[in-house]
Amino acid sequence: MSEQPTFYYDLGSPYAWLAAERIHQVLPEVPVWQPILLGGIWQRSGGGSWARTDRRAEGMEEVERRAAEYGLLPVRWPDDWPTNTLAAMRVATFAQQAGRAVAFSLAAFRQAFAGGKDLGDVDNVLVAAAACELHPNAVLKAIDLRSIKDRLRAATDEAYERGVRGVPTVAVGDELFWGDDRLEEAAAALRA
């Protein structure tokens, strides 16, 4: 495979967190971590969050079960989850430009789903940014930068055009593997 795999994620997704925690152990090759706005994908596809349906409790239990199976910290859900993670996703885009997408994103995911912190609160985003040595003033400025907003929008559009309809998705060439439970299939495709 000549093209590096791409890991599409949104920090508001607990399934993306499950994948993020395992992806470097499961895939035989380090992927590009590409933040995208799941809400932007849904706007175009007509999708929506299971967390706002009658399947909410079932989905949360499934995430908790998988986290335990994977040996992760117990899930602590942020109050009022799901919340607006737009600012956090802009910071993930900024962190990607700074070469710190993995460190920031793992710190933010852990803040949200292991720490129960709302990523809609910029202070919690700043804690995650500090964990990977992103300066708070630069982070606060990045949230409002037109170039960051445009880059995140373009990444979301590119993902949609590629066929991404949810997160986590791992792209291996032209193949898309949607779901944290499909990492092993993505790994097999990379080894083929």
Backbone hydrogen bonds, N-H to C=O, Kabsch-Sander energy under -0.5 kcal/mol:
donor,donor_aa,acceptor,acceptor_aa,energy
6,T,171,A,-2.0
7,F,32,V,-3.6
8,Y,6,T,-0.7
8,Y,169,T,-3.3
9,Y,34,Q,-1.7
13,S,10,D,-2.1
17,W,13,S,-1.7
18,L,14,P,-2.1
19,A,15,Y,-2.0
20,A,16,A,-2.9
21,E,17,W,-2.2
22,R,18,L,-0.7
22,R,19,A,-0.9
23,I,19,A,-2.3
25,Q,22,R,-1.3
26,V,22,R,-2.1
27,L,23,I,-2.4
32,V,5,P,-2.8
33,W,31,P,-0.5
34,Q,7,F,-3.2
34,Q,32,V,-0.8
36,I,9,Y,-2.5
38,L,36,I,-0.8
41,I,37,L,-1.7
42,W,38,L,-2.7
43,Q,39,G,-2.1
44,R,40,G,-1.2
45,S,41,I,-2.2
46,G,42,W,-2.8
47,G,42,W,-0.5
52,R,49,S,-1.4
53,T,50,W,-1.7
56,R,53,T,-1.5
59,G,55,R,-2.8
60,M,56,R,-2.6
61,E,57,A,-2.4
62,E,58,E,-2.1
63,V,59,G,-2.3
64,E,60,M,-2.4
65,R,61,E,-2.5
66,R,62,E,-2.6
67,A,63,V,-2.7
68,A,64,E,-1.9
69,E,65,R,-2.5
70,Y,66,R,-2.5
71,G,68,A,-1.2
72,L,67,A,-2.8
76,R,113,F,-2.3
79,D,116,G,-0.6
81,W,78,P,-1.8
85,T,83,T,-0.7
89,M,85,T,-2.4
90,R,86,L,-2.0
91,V,87,A,-2.2
92,A,88,A,-2.1
93,T,89,M,-1.8
94,F,90,R,-2.3
95,A,91,V,-3.2
96,Q,92,A,-2.0
97,Q,93,T,-1.8
98,A,94,F,-1.5
99,G,96,Q,-1.5
100,R,95,A,-3.5
104,F,100,R,-2.7
105,S,101,A,-2.6
106,L,102,V,-2.6
107,A,103,A,-2.0
108,A,104,F,-2.8
109,F,105,S,-3.1
110,R,106,L,-2.4
111,Q,107,A,-2.1
112,A,108,A,-2.4
113,F,109,F,-3.3
114,A,110,R,-1.6
115,G,110,R,-1.8
116,G,76,R,-0.8
116,G,112,A,-0.7
117,K,111,Q,-2.8
119,L,117,K,-0.6
121,D,118,D,-1.6
122,V,120,G,-0.7
124,N,121,D,-1.2
125,V,121,D,-1.3
126,L,122,V,-2.5
127,V,123,D,-1.6
128,A,124,N,-1.7
129,A,125,V,-2.4
130,A,126,L,-2.5
131,A,127,V,-1.5
132,C,128,A,-0.6
132,C,129,A,-1.1
133,E,130,A,-1.7
134,L,129,A,-2.5
135,H,133,E,-0.6
139,V,135,H,-2.4
140,L,136,P,-2.8
141,K,137,N,-2.0
142,A,138,A,-2.4
143,I,139,V,-1.7
144,D,140,L,-0.6
144,D,141,K,-1.1
145,L,141,K,-0.5
145,L,142,A,-1.0
149,K,145,L,-2.2
150,D,146,R,-2.9
151,R,147,S,-2.0
152,L,148,I,-2.4
153,R,149,K,-2.3
154,A,150,D,-2.7
155,A,151,R,-2.3
156,T,152,L,-2.1
157,D,153,R,-2.6
158,E,154,A,-2.7
159,A,155,A,-2.2
160,Y,156,T,-2.4
161,E,157,D,-2.6
162,R,158,E,-1.7
163,G,159,A,-0.8
163,G,160,Y,-1.1
164,V,159,A,-2.6
169,T,8,Y,-1.7
170,V,177,F,-2.3
171,A,6,T,-2.8
171,A,169,T,-0.5
172,V,170,V,-0.5
172,V,175,E,-2.8
173,G,171,A,-0.5
175,E,172,V,-2.3
177,F,170,V,-2.4
178,W,176,L,-0.6
179,G,168,P,-3.2
179,G,177,F,-0.6
182,R,179,G,-1.8
183,L,180,D,-0.9
186,A,182,R,-2.1
187,A,183,L,-2.5
188,A,184,E,-2.2
189,A,185,E,-2.2
190,L,186,A,-1.9
191,R,187,A,-1.7
192,A,188,A,-1.1
